[in-house]
Amino acid sequence: MKDVARLAGVSTSTVSHVINDNRFVSDGVRDKVLAAVEQLNYAPSALARSLKINQTRTIGMLITSSNNPFYAEVVHGVERSCYERGYSLILCNTEEDADRMSRSMETLLQKRVDGLLIMCTENNRPSRLALRRYPSLPIVMMDWTPFEDALDIIQDNSLLGGEMATRYLISRGYHKIACIAGPQDKTTARHRLEGYRLAMSRAGLVIPTGYEVFSDFEFGGGVAAMKQLLTLPEPPHAVFTGNDAVAVGVYQALFQAGLTVPADMAVVGYDDIELAKYLTPPLTTINQPKDSLGELAIDTLLYRLQHPETEPQVLVLTPELVERASVGRR
């Protein structure tokens, strides 16, 4: 800026007023400054500005790496919301590795992010020691476990979603309904399983031994879990899966076994990822509003930045059933 001022023959404050357009400068002086800016190929220092105003206009996000398209769709919603509000997003994948989690956390804090979004498992989250070093940093926990050090939490009502999915299968005449539950170190996976059990209990239906299978939230987990169910003496007629990625794996296992959806097996997923409507047949699923999740997370974080003394919030998104062709009638 001093070089620009020297070349234009003005003060550095005048250069600042022209660049930031925050005070009147005559057209003649403005033209001289802009000509000097162009000649010197000058660009304002975002770092210097952030130090001056104590804001970087960047948001950090820690997320568990996964092949599950759900996470990519959530990140897309977060990034778009950041862009629309004039912020940048720094994304770090944790790979379910504690050391990588700690390093990523330190990187984001050293980058002086204005706030932090966390979307990780209960068993893989930032250390309290790291967070306590930055007690004023706004944190929003997304989708999974309640987090003691988070100011605000955004959750999917997974208990209701699991109950809705199972109740829908029951309403279509299915009684032999299995559940491929996600990893039980995730609150959402536990709640979806509880919703399944609740709907079965309320309908007076017994859950046979072997009808609850535990898997990860990945495609391969769905293949393995469905193959396990097909080995039972009395295989189910329908299955509720912990998420859509598992449902995709279920489709593959059924195809390998020469079975079809929904004639041989009805399937209901969870999340409503983009791929769900392109499966054959299109997948009936529980819609978790991923765009709304990302947008609400950013708006909650920005509100916390502007109102740091407000009470912590727990915001719950309402799931919706999306009927497609993967469930028939019995």
C-alpha distance (Angstrom), angle and dihedral (degrees) to the residues before:
residue distance angle dihedral
M1 . . .
K2 3.80 . .
D3 3.81 89.7 .
V4 3.82 90.7 51.3
A5 3.80 91.0 48.3
R6 3.80 91.8 49.1
L7 3.83 93.2 49.4
A8 3.83 93.3 45.5
G9 3.80 93.3 43.4
V10 3.79 94.5 -124.6
S11 3.80 137.6 108.4
T12 3.80 123.5 -85.5
S13 3.81 89.1 -116.1
T14 3.82 89.3 58.7
V15 3.80 89.9 51.5
S16 3.81 88.6 50.8
H17 3.83 91.9 50.4
V18 3.81 91.1 51.1
I19 3.81 94.7 47.1
N20 3.80 95.0 44.5
D21 3.82 93.9 35.7
N22 3.79 90.0 -140.8
R23 3.82 101.4 130.3
F24 3.79 137.1 32.8
V25 3.82 115.1 -87.9
S26 3.82 122.5 174.4
D27 3.80 116.8 -105.9
G28 3.80 92.1 -115.6
V29 3.80 94.1 54.1
R30 3.82 91.5 42.0
D31 3.80 90.8 53.7
K32 3.83 91.6 50.9
V33 3.79 91.7 50.1
L34 3.81 93.8 47.6
A35 3.81 90.7 47.8
A36 3.81 89.8 53.2
V37 3.82 90.4 46.9
E38 3.80 90.5 53.9
Q39 3.80 94.4 44.0
L40 3.82 92.5 51.2
N41 3.81 94.0 38.6
Y42 3.81 87.5 -128.4
A43 3.82 121.7 -176.7
P44 3.82 122.9 -177.9
S45 3.79 115.0 -110.6
A46 3.79 109.4 -110.6
L47 3.80 88.9 -165.5
A48 3.80 93.3 54.1
R49 3.78 91.1 47.5
S50 3.80 92.4 48.6
L51 3.80 91.0 51.9
K52 3.77 90.8 50.3
I53 3.82 96.7 49.9
N54 3.85 94.8 29.4
Q55 3.81 91.3 -124.9
T56 3.80 130.6 102.7
R57 3.82 96.8 -175.6
T58 3.78 88.2 -132.6
I59 3.79 129.0 122.8
G60 3.81 122.6 -154.4
M61 3.79 122.3 -144.6
L62 3.81 128.0 -166.5
I63 3.80 113.6 -163.9
T64 3.79 136.0 171.2
S65 3.81 107.9 -111.1
S66 3.79 113.1 -120.7
N67 3.79 144.1 156.4
N68 3.80 86.9 -128.9
P69 3.85 108.3 114.9
F70 3.81 89.5 -145.3
Y71 3.79 91.6 80.4
A72 3.78 93.8 49.0
E73 3.80 89.8 52.5
V74 3.81 92.1 49.4
V75 3.81 91.5 48.9
H76 3.80 89.4 49.3
G77 3.80 89.7 55.5
V78 3.81 91.9 47.3
E79 3.81 93.3 48.6
R80 3.79 93.0 48.3
S81 3.79 91.6 48.9
C82 3.81 90.0 49.8
Y83 3.80 91.7 50.7
E84 3.80 93.2 48.4
R85 3.81 89.7 53.0
G86 3.81 95.9 46.1
Y87 3.81 97.5 -103.4
S88 3.80 133.6 122.5
L89 3.81 124.9 -136.0
I90 3.81 125.8 -136.0
L91 3.81 108.8 -163.2
C92 3.81 124.3 -161.4
N93 3.82 123.6 -174.5
T94 3.80 113.5 -149.7
E95 3.84 97.9 -160.6
E96 3.84 86.2 -148.9
D97 3.81 86.7 -77.4
A98 3.80 118.9 135.3
D99 3.80 94.5 -152.8
R100 3.78 92.2 49.2
M101 3.80 89.2 47.6
S102 3.81 91.3 54.7
R103 3.79 93.4 46.1
S104 3.79 92.7 47.5
M105 3.78 90.4 48.9
E106 3.79 91.6 52.0
T107 3.80 91.0 47.3
L108 3.79 92.5 53.8
L109 3.79 92.7 46.9
Q110 3.80 92.0 47.9
K111 3.81 88.4 51.6
R112 3.81 85.4 59.3
V113 3.80 95.0 -126.8
D114 3.79 113.2 -168.0
G115 3.79 92.8 -132.2
L116 3.79 142.8 -5.5
L117 3.82 134.5 -126.7
I118 3.81 117.0 -161.7
M119 3.81 124.7 -164.0
C120 3.80 104.9 167.9
T121 3.79 140.1 123.4
E122 3.77 125.1 -89.7
N123 3.80 90.8 -109.7
N124 3.79 94.6 47.7
R125 3.76 112.7 49.7
P126 3.79 137.1 122.5
S127 3.78 117.3 -74.4
R128 3.77 116.7 -103.2
L129 3.80 88.5 -128.3
A130 3.81 90.7 62.5
L131 3.79 92.7 47.7
R132 3.79 95.1 46.0
R133 3.78 89.9 58.1
Y134 3.82 86.1 66.6
P135 3.81 103.9 36.6
S136 3.79 94.5 162.5
L137 3.82 94.9 55.3
P138 3.84 110.6 114.9
I139 3.82 111.3 -126.6
V140 3.80 129.2 -170.3
M141 3.80 119.4 -169.5
M142 3.80 113.0 -148.7
D143 3.79 130.8 -152.0
W144 3.80 102.9 -32.6
T145 3.76 136.8 58.0
P146 3.80 125.2 -1.1
F147 3.79 104.5 -108.6
E148 3.75 121.4 -147.8
D149 3.79 95.0 -144.9
A150 3.80 96.2 46.0
L151 3.77 117.7 102.7
D152 3.79 93.9 -154.5
I153 3.81 133.3 24.3
I154 3.81 129.8 -160.2
Q155 3.79 115.1 -164.9
D156 3.77 140.1 178.7
N157 3.81 112.9 -128.6
S158 3.80 90.7 -119.6
L159 3.80 95.0 166.8
L160 3.79 90.6 59.5
G161 3.80 91.7 42.4
G162 3.80 93.3 53.3
E163 3.79 90.9 47.6
M164 3.82 91.9 48.4
A165 3.80 92.7 51.7
T166 3.80 93.9 49.3
R167 3.78 94.0 42.1
Y168 3.80 89.5 53.7
L169 3.80 91.6 54.2
I170 3.80 90.0 49.2
S171 3.81 91.0 50.0
R172 3.82 88.8 55.7
G173 3.80 90.8 57.5
Y174 3.81 100.9 -96.4
H175 3.80 117.8 139.6
K176 3.81 103.5 161.3
I177 3.79 96.4 70.4
A178 3.79 123.7 161.9
C179 3.80 128.5 -166.1
I180 3.80 126.2 -143.1
A181 3.78 99.1 -159.1
G182 3.78 124.7 -161.1
P183 3.82 125.4 -121.4
Q184 3.77 109.8 -53.3
D185 3.81 93.8 -136.4
K186 3.82 85.2 76.8
T187 3.79 117.3 80.4
T188 3.80 92.1 -147.6
A189 3.81 91.8 54.3
R190 3.80 91.6 50.6
H191 3.78 92.5 47.8
R192 3.81 93.6 49.2
L193 3.80 89.3 52.8
E194 3.81 90.1 48.4
G195 3.81 89.1 51.2
Y196 3.81 90.1 53.2
R197 3.80 91.7 50.0
L198 3.79 91.7 46.8
A199 3.81 93.5 52.7
M200 3.82 92.0 47.0
S201 3.81 91.4 48.7
R202 3.79 93.9 48.5
A203 3.81 89.8 50.7
G204 3.81 90.8 50.6
L205 3.80 92.0 -117.4
V206 3.80 122.2 147.0
I207 3.81 118.4 -134.2
P208 3.83 105.0 -136.2
T209 3.78 120.7 -138.0
G210 3.80 110.2 -84.1
Y211 3.82 95.7 23.7
E212 3.80 91.5 107.9
V213 3.80 110.8 70.4
F214 3.80 124.7 177.7
S215 3.77 121.7 -142.3
D216 3.77 142.0 154.2
F217 3.81 119.1 -97.1
E218 3.83 94.1 -102.3
F219 3.83 135.3 103.5
G220 3.80 94.2 -108.1
G221 3.78 91.4 51.9
G222 3.79 89.8 58.9
V223 3.81 92.0 52.0
A224 3.80 93.0 51.1
A225 3.81 94.3 43.9
M226 3.81 94.2 50.1
K227 3.81 91.3 48.6
Q228 3.80 87.9 52.9
L229 3.82 91.5 52.2
L230 3.81 91.7 49.3
T231 3.83 90.6 58.4
L232 3.82 92.1 61.8
P233 3.83 117.5 110.5
E234 3.81 87.6 -119.1
P235 3.82 109.0 25.6
P236 3.81 117.3 -156.4
H237 3.79 124.2 -100.3
A238 3.80 93.2 -141.5
V239 3.79 138.7 22.8
F240 3.79 134.6 -157.8
T241 3.79 111.8 -154.2
G242 3.81 126.7 -153.7
N243 3.80 91.2 -124.6
D244 3.80 142.3 -7.2
A245 3.81 95.0 -97.6
V246 3.82 88.4 61.4
A247 3.83 89.1 47.4
V248 3.82 89.8 55.6
G249 3.81 87.9 54.5
V250 3.82 89.5 49.1
Y251 3.81 90.1 55.1
Q252 3.81 89.6 52.6
A253 3.83 93.9 49.3
L254 3.80 91.2 49.0
F255 3.81 90.8 48.9
Q256 3.80 90.3 51.6
A257 3.81 89.3 50.9
G258 3.81 92.6 51.1
L259 3.82 92.3 -111.9
T260 3.79 128.0 130.7
V261 3.81 137.3 -143.5
P262 3.01 122.4 -91.9
A263 3.83 99.3 -3.6
D264 3.80 93.5 66.1
M265 3.80 100.7 16.6
A266 3.79 132.0 15.6
V267 3.80 114.1 -146.1
V268 3.82 131.8 -161.9
G269 3.80 120.3 -177.3
Y270 3.78 136.3 -171.8
D271 3.85 132.8 -123.5
D272 3.84 101.5 31.9
I273 3.79 95.2 -124.5
E274 3.80 117.2 -169.7
L275 3.81 91.3 -101.9
A276 3.83 92.7 59.3
K277 3.80 95.7 79.6
Y278 3.83 92.0 48.7
L279 3.80 96.9 55.8
T280 3.81 119.2 104.3
P281 2.95 104.0 -88.6
P282 3.83 99.8 17.7
L283 3.80 111.0 -107.4
T284 3.79 123.9 -107.6
T285 3.78 105.0 -139.2
I286 3.78 148.1 155.5
N287 3.78 111.0 -96.3
Q288 3.78 114.4 -132.6
P289 3.83 104.6 -168.6
K290 3.81 98.8 -122.0
D291 3.81 96.5 174.2
S292 3.79 90.2 48.5
L293 3.81 89.8 47.9
G294 3.80 91.5 55.1
E295 3.79 94.8 42.6
L296 3.79 93.8 46.5
A297 3.80 91.2 48.2
I298 3.81 92.4 54.6
D299 3.80 94.3 43.6
T300 3.81 90.9 48.5
L301 3.80 90.9 49.8
L302 3.80 93.5 48.4
Y303 3.80 90.8 47.4
R304 3.80 89.0 52.1
L305 3.82 89.6 51.7
Q306 3.80 90.5 54.7
H307 3.82 95.9 38.9
P308 3.81 106.6 32.6
E309 3.81 94.3 164.2
T310 3.81 97.6 58.0
E311 3.80 120.2 113.9
P312 3.84 117.1 -92.2
Q313 3.79 114.5 -94.7
V314 3.79 132.3 -142.6
L315 3.80 107.3 -160.0
V316 3.82 119.0 -169.1
L317 3.81 123.1 -160.1
T318 3.81 117.8 -148.0
P319 3.84 116.5 -126.1
E320 3.81 121.5 -138.8
L321 3.80 131.4 -155.0
V322 3.81 114.8 -119.0
E323 3.82 110.3 -159.7
R324 3.78 116.6 -149.0
A325 3.79 134.5 147.6
S326 3.82 104.3 -72.6
V327 3.82 93.2 91.6
G328 3.79 122.7 63.3
R329 3.81 131.4 174.1
R330 3.77 129.7 -87.5
